[in-house]
Amino acid sequence: MNKWRLLYVLLALGALSACGDGGKQDRSAGPGGGGPPGAMALPVEAVAVHTGVVNRVISTVGSLRANESVVIRSEIVGRVAAIQFTEGEAVKAGADLIRLDDSEQRAQLAESAATVKLSELNFARARDVFEKKLLSQQNYDEALQKLHEARSRMALNEARIAKTRLTAPFAGVLGLRQVSVGDYIKEGQDIVNLEDIHTLKLDFRAPETYLASIKPEQEVTLQVDAYPARGFSGTLYAIDPRIDEQTRTILLRARIPNPDMHLRPGMFARVSLVLESRTDAVLVPEQALLPVGDTQFVYRVVDGKAVQTKVLTGQRNEGHVEIVQGLKAGDTVITAGQTKVRDGALVRVITAGAAAAAHKP
């Protein structure tokens, strides 16, 4: 029996020794086993969540129009006696543009002026006689009527002479003339166009679904192909009361200042209408977002660990995304290296560009 007891004790001691060695191997193989606590932290890039301005906009296209536009035309027939402008020049309101030959009209005016003088003398005599009770009321009224008729004919001839002078109805820039000196023009014939382009109108359309959010005085920005690196801005001032039945859009008009005259009527414009502007929007870089299906996540850095956080996004603006729900200003979010990060993993924030290098095989 002593022999068997000794054998049992030896076997038990061997089993205990084997268990002790296995436990030591498991610990050394565990995460961070035998090393400093932060040895397994994943390097990542991160930034602080900040607030900024974000705009809710409608993007569309439109066309520029002159603030005022008119084609100068003659109201009477006549021969062009003088052209008093240079094509493409800026003119003031009331500036002389075209003078027609008015010799016939002046002769008619002189004739009517003589008739007026005679009628005034006849009426003066009739009035003296009438006051002496030596002239009937009918003869007095006829003399007065003839004076009125003579003065009316004279006024008509003066108006005809005035129409031989064509002037600018408003300040603007003249286009290319369609007549020359000596041309015989008809009523309504095109002579030259005049455009007020110091301020332009911008016509564009927006879907009717935005109607409740569209209001006068909202900011409008635009770009044109002629100046691709430059932006222009103005203000919405008119909303058409009618919705287009075919396109289900509403016509809008904005006023665009044009002090340097770079913009011209007829230009095609890419338009952005700012419906709403928020100055305290919570913003993160676009690269911080991790889409999972229809849901967006970010990784926050909290006490050296990555915390997966579901977020609700809003507007996008120049590489940044508005976070409507899930983050607040001052939070730290991972922007690079998060593809190998898991929720709760230890992370170490490093300088920009170093995270990608650290994850290369």
C-alpha positions as CSV (number, residue, x, y, z in Angstrom):
1,M,0.0,0.0,0.0
2,N,2.8,2.4,0.7
3,K,4.0,1.9,-2.8
4,W,0.7,2.8,-4.3
5,R,0.4,5.9,-2.2
6,L,3.7,7.2,-3.3
7,L,2.8,6.7,-6.9
8,Y,-0.5,8.7,-6.4
9,V,1.4,11.6,-4.8
10,L,3.9,11.8,-7.7
11,L,1.1,11.9,-10.3
12,A,-0.7,14.6,-8.4
13,L,2.4,16.8,-8.2
14,G,3.0,16.4,-12.0
15,A,-0.6,17.5,-12.8
16,L,-0.3,20.6,-10.7
17,S,3.0,21.5,-12.3
18,A,1.5,21.2,-15.8
19,C,-1.5,23.4,-14.9
20,G,0.8,26.1,-13.5
21,D,2.9,26.2,-16.7
22,G,-0.2,26.5,-18.9
23,G,-1.6,29.4,-16.9
24,K,1.6,31.3,-17.4
25,Q,1.6,30.8,-21.2
26,D,-2.1,32.0,-21.4
27,R,-1.3,35.2,-19.6
28,S,1.7,36.0,-21.7
29,A,-0.3,35.5,-24.8
30,G,-3.1,37.8,-23.8
31,P,-3.5,41.4,-25.0
32,G,-0.7,43.5,-23.6
33,G,0.6,40.6,-21.6
34,G,4.1,41.3,-20.4
35,G,4.2,44.9,-21.9
36,P,3.1,48.4,-20.9
37,P,-0.6,49.1,-20.6
38,G,-0.7,51.3,-23.8
39,A,1.4,49.1,-26.0
40,M,-1.6,47.8,-28.0
41,A,-3.4,51.1,-28.5
42,L,-4.2,51.8,-32.2
43,P,-2.8,55.0,-33.6
44,V,-5.6,57.3,-35.1
45,E,-6.1,60.9,-36.2
46,A,-8.8,62.9,-34.4
47,V,-10.2,66.4,-34.3
48,A,-12.4,68.3,-31.9
49,V,-16.0,68.9,-32.9
50,H,-16.6,72.6,-33.6
51,T,-19.5,74.9,-34.4
52,G,-19.8,77.0,-37.5
53,V,-22.1,78.5,-40.2
54,V,-24.1,76.1,-42.3
55,N,-26.6,77.1,-45.0
56,R,-29.6,75.3,-46.3
57,V,-29.7,76.0,-50.0
58,I,-31.5,75.3,-53.3
59,S,-29.2,74.7,-56.2
60,T,-30.6,75.5,-59.7
61,V,-29.9,77.4,-62.9
62,G,-31.1,80.7,-64.2
63,S,-30.6,83.6,-66.7
64,L,-29.5,87.2,-66.2
65,R,-31.6,90.0,-67.5
66,A,-31.0,93.8,-67.6
67,N,-32.6,95.8,-64.9
68,E,-34.2,97.9,-67.6
69,S,-34.1,97.1,-71.3
70,V,-35.6,98.9,-74.3
71,V,-35.2,99.2,-78.1
72,I,-35.2,102.8,-79.2
73,R,-37.7,103.2,-82.0
74,S,-39.1,106.3,-83.8
75,E,-42.8,107.2,-83.4
76,I,-42.8,109.0,-86.8
77,V,-41.4,108.5,-90.2
78,G,-38.5,110.6,-91.2
79,R,-34.9,110.8,-92.4
80,V,-32.0,110.4,-90.0
81,A,-30.3,113.8,-89.8
82,A,-27.7,113.0,-87.1
83,I,-26.6,110.2,-84.8
84,Q,-25.5,111.6,-81.5
85,F,-24.1,108.6,-79.7
86,T,-21.3,106.0,-79.9
87,E,-22.1,102.3,-80.0
88,G,-21.4,100.6,-76.7
89,E,-21.1,103.8,-74.6
90,A,-22.8,104.5,-71.4
91,V,-25.4,107.4,-71.5
92,K,-27.4,109.3,-68.9
93,A,-31.2,109.6,-68.8
94,G,-32.3,112.2,-71.3
95,A,-29.2,112.1,-73.5
96,D,-29.8,112.8,-77.2
97,L,-29.4,109.8,-79.4
98,I,-31.0,110.4,-82.8
99,R,-32.2,113.6,-84.6
100,L,-34.5,113.3,-87.6
101,D,-35.0,115.9,-90.3
102,D,-37.6,118.3,-88.9
103,S,-37.8,121.0,-91.6
104,E,-41.3,120.0,-92.6
105,Q,-42.5,120.0,-89.0
106,R,-41.0,123.4,-88.4
107,A,-42.8,124.9,-91.3
108,Q,-46.0,123.5,-90.0
109,L,-45.2,124.9,-86.6
110,A,-44.6,128.4,-88.0
111,E,-47.9,128.2,-89.9
112,S,-49.8,127.2,-86.8
113,A,-48.0,129.9,-84.7
114,A,-49.2,132.6,-87.2
115,T,-52.7,131.2,-87.0
116,V,-52.6,131.4,-83.2
117,K,-51.5,135.0,-83.4
118,L,-54.4,135.9,-85.7
119,S,-56.9,134.0,-83.6
120,E,-55.7,135.9,-80.5
121,L,-56.2,139.2,-82.2
122,N,-59.7,138.2,-83.4
123,F,-60.7,137.0,-80.0
124,A,-59.4,140.2,-78.3
125,R,-61.6,142.3,-80.7
126,A,-64.6,140.0,-80.2
127,R,-64.2,140.3,-76.4
128,D,-64.2,144.1,-76.5
129,V,-67.3,144.2,-78.6
130,F,-69.0,141.5,-76.5
131,E,-68.3,143.5,-73.3
132,K,-70.0,146.5,-75.0
133,K,-73.1,144.3,-75.6
134,L,-72.6,144.8,-79.4
135,L,-71.7,141.1,-80.1
136,S,-73.9,138.0,-79.7
137,Q,-72.8,135.2,-77.3
138,Q,-72.6,132.8,-80.3
139,N,-70.1,135.0,-82.2
140,Y,-68.1,135.4,-79.0
141,D,-68.0,131.6,-78.4
142,E,-67.0,131.0,-82.0
143,A,-64.0,133.4,-81.7
144,L,-62.9,131.7,-78.5
145,Q,-63.3,128.2,-80.1
146,K,-61.1,129.2,-83.1
147,L,-58.4,130.4,-80.7
148,H,-58.5,127.0,-78.9
149,E,-58.3,125.2,-82.2
150,A,-55.3,127.2,-83.3
151,R,-53.5,126.7,-80.1
152,S,-54.2,122.9,-80.3
153,R,-52.8,122.7,-83.8
154,M,-49.7,124.6,-82.7
155,A,-49.2,122.2,-79.7
156,L,-49.6,119.2,-82.1
157,N,-46.9,120.6,-84.4
158,E,-44.6,121.2,-81.4
159,A,-45.2,117.6,-80.3
160,R,-44.2,116.4,-83.8
161,I,-41.0,118.3,-83.7
162,A,-40.2,116.9,-80.3
163,K,-40.6,113.4,-81.7
164,T,-37.8,114.1,-84.2
165,R,-35.5,114.0,-81.2
166,L,-34.9,110.5,-79.8
167,T,-33.4,110.5,-76.2
168,A,-32.5,107.9,-73.7
169,P,-35.4,107.1,-71.3
170,F,-33.0,105.9,-68.6
171,A,-29.3,105.7,-67.9
172,G,-27.7,102.7,-69.4
173,V,-25.3,101.2,-72.0
174,L,-26.2,101.4,-75.7
175,G,-25.9,98.5,-78.0
176,L,-25.2,98.4,-81.8
177,R,-27.1,100.8,-84.0
178,Q,-29.3,99.6,-86.9
179,V,-29.4,102.8,-88.9
180,S,-27.1,105.3,-90.5
181,V,-27.3,109.0,-91.3
182,G,-29.6,109.5,-94.3
183,D,-31.7,106.4,-93.7
184,Y,-35.4,106.9,-94.1
185,I,-37.0,105.2,-91.2
186,K,-40.6,104.1,-90.5
187,E,-42.7,104.2,-87.3
188,G,-41.5,101.5,-84.9
189,Q,-38.3,100.7,-86.7
190,D,-35.5,99.4,-84.5
191,I,-32.7,101.9,-84.1
192,V,-30.5,100.8,-81.1
193,N,-31.0,98.9,-77.8
194,L,-30.4,100.5,-74.4
195,E,-29.6,98.3,-71.3
196,D,-29.4,99.3,-67.7
197,I,-26.8,96.8,-66.4
198,H,-25.5,98.5,-63.3
199,T,-27.9,96.2,-61.5
200,L,-29.1,92.9,-63.1
201,K,-32.2,90.7,-62.6
202,L,-31.7,87.0,-62.2
203,D,-34.6,84.8,-63.1
204,F,-34.6,81.2,-61.9
205,R,-37.0,78.4,-60.9
206,A,-37.3,76.3,-57.7
207,P,-39.5,73.2,-57.0
208,E,-42.8,74.0,-55.5
209,T,-42.0,71.9,-52.4
210,Y,-39.7,74.7,-51.2
211,L,-42.4,77.4,-51.5
212,A,-43.0,77.6,-47.7
213,S,-39.3,78.3,-47.1
214,I,-38.8,80.9,-49.9
215,K,-39.1,84.5,-48.8
216,P,-38.0,87.9,-50.2
217,E,-34.6,89.3,-49.0
218,Q,-33.0,85.8,-48.9
219,E,-29.5,85.6,-50.2
220,V,-28.7,84.4,-53.7
221,T,-25.2,83.4,-55.0
222,L,-24.3,82.6,-58.5
223,Q,-21.5,81.6,-60.8
224,V,-21.1,82.2,-64.6
225,D,-18.8,80.4,-67.1
226,A,-17.1,83.7,-68.1
227,Y,-15.7,84.0,-64.5
228,P,-15.4,80.5,-63.1
229,A,-13.2,81.5,-60.2
230,R,-15.5,84.3,-59.0
231,G,-18.8,84.3,-57.2
232,F,-21.5,86.9,-57.3
233,S,-24.3,87.5,-54.9
234,G,-27.6,89.3,-54.6
235,T,-31.0,89.3,-53.0
236,L,-34.3,87.6,-53.8
237,Y,-37.0,90.3,-54.2
238,A,-39.9,88.9,-56.3
239,I,-41.9,85.6,-56.3
240,D,-44.2,84.8,-59.1
241,P,-47.7,84.1,-57.7
242,R,-48.3,81.3,-60.2
243,I,-46.9,77.7,-60.1
244,D,-46.0,76.3,-63.5
245,E,-48.4,73.4,-64.1
246,Q,-45.9,71.5,-66.4
247,T,-42.8,71.6,-64.3
248,R,-44.3,72.2,-60.8
249,T,-41.8,75.0,-60.2
250,I,-42.1,78.6,-59.2
251,L,-40.4,81.5,-61.0
252,L,-38.2,83.7,-58.7
253,R,-36.4,86.9,-59.4
254,A,-33.3,88.3,-57.6
255,R,-31.5,91.6,-57.9
256,I,-27.7,91.3,-58.5
257,P,-25.4,94.3,-58.1
258,N,-23.0,94.7,-61.1
259,P,-20.8,97.7,-60.3
260,D,-17.8,96.5,-62.4
261,M,-20.1,95.6,-65.4
262,H,-18.7,92.0,-65.6
263,L,-22.1,90.4,-65.8
264,R,-24.2,90.8,-68.9
265,P,-27.9,90.1,-69.8
266,G,-28.5,86.7,-71.2
267,M,-25.7,85.0,-69.3
268,F,-26.4,81.4,-68.0
269,A,-25.9,81.2,-64.2
270,R,-25.6,78.4,-61.7
271,V,-27.7,79.6,-58.7
272,S,-27.8,78.8,-55.0
273,L,-30.6,80.3,-52.9
274,V,-29.9,80.3,-49.2
275,L,-33.1,79.3,-47.5
276,E,-31.7,79.2,-43.9
277,S,-28.4,80.1,-42.3
278,R,-27.4,78.7,-38.9
279,T,-24.3,80.1,-37.2
280,D,-24.0,77.6,-34.3
281,A,-24.2,74.3,-36.3
282,V,-22.2,71.4,-35.0
283,L,-19.7,70.3,-37.7
284,V,-17.3,67.4,-38.3
285,P,-15.1,66.6,-41.3
286,E,-16.8,64.3,-43.8
287,Q,-14.1,61.6,-43.4
288,A,-15.2,61.1,-39.8
289,L,-18.5,59.5,-40.9
290,L,-18.8,55.7,-41.2
291,P,-22.0,54.7,-43.1
292,V,-23.6,51.4,-42.1
293,G,-26.6,50.9,-44.3
294,D,-28.8,54.0,-44.0
295,T,-27.2,54.9,-40.6
296,Q,-24.2,57.1,-40.0
297,F,-21.7,56.5,-37.2
298,V,-18.6,58.2,-35.8
299,Y,-16.0,57.1,-33.3
300,R,-15.5,59.4,-30.4
301,V,-12.4,59.3,-28.3
302,V,-13.3,59.0,-24.6
303,D,-10.6,58.3,-22.0
304,G,-8.3,56.8,-24.6
305,K,-11.0,54.5,-26.0
306,A,-13.0,54.5,-29.2
307,V,-16.7,54.9,-28.6
308,Q,-19.0,54.1,-31.6
309,T,-21.7,56.8,-31.7
310,K,-24.7,57.0,-34.0
311,V,-25.3,60.5,-35.5
312,L,-28.0,62.2,-37.4
313,T,-26.6,64.4,-40.2
314,G,-27.9,67.6,-41.7
315,Q,-26.4,69.9,-44.4
316,R,-23.0,69.4,-46.0
317,N,-20.7,72.4,-46.5
318,E,-17.2,72.5,-48.0
319,G,-15.9,69.2,-46.6
320,H,-17.8,69.4,-43.4
321,V,-21.1,67.8,-42.3
322,E,-23.6,69.2,-39.9
323,I,-24.4,66.9,-37.0
324,V,-28.0,67.4,-35.9
325,Q,-28.0,64.7,-33.2
326,G,-25.3,62.6,-31.4
327,L,-22.4,65.0,-30.9
328,K,-21.7,68.3,-29.2
329,A,-19.1,70.9,-29.5
330,G,-15.8,69.9,-27.9
331,D,-16.2,66.1,-28.5
332,T,-13.2,64.4,-30.2
333,V,-13.9,62.3,-33.2
334,I,-11.6,60.0,-35.2
335,T,-11.0,61.1,-38.8
336,A,-8.3,58.6,-39.9
337,G,-7.4,55.1,-38.9
338,Q,-11.0,54.3,-37.8
339,T,-11.4,51.4,-40.3
340,K,-9.5,49.1,-38.0
341,V,-11.0,50.5,-34.8
342,R,-13.7,48.6,-32.9
343,D,-16.1,49.9,-30.2
344,G,-14.2,50.1,-26.9
345,A,-10.7,49.6,-28.5
346,L,-7.8,51.5,-27.0
347,V,-6.6,54.3,-29.3
348,R,-3.8,56.8,-29.4
349,V,-4.2,60.1,-31.1
350,I,-1.3,61.0,-33.3
351,T,-0.5,63.8,-35.8
352,A,-2.2,64.1,-39.1
353,G,-0.9,61.7,-41.8
354,A,0.8,59.4,-39.3
355,A,-2.2,57.2,-38.7
356,A,-2.2,55.9,-42.3
357,A,1.5,55.2,-42.2
358,A,1.2,53.4,-38.9
359,H,-1.5,51.0,-40.3
360,K,0.5,50.1,-43.4
361,P,1.7,46.5,-43.4
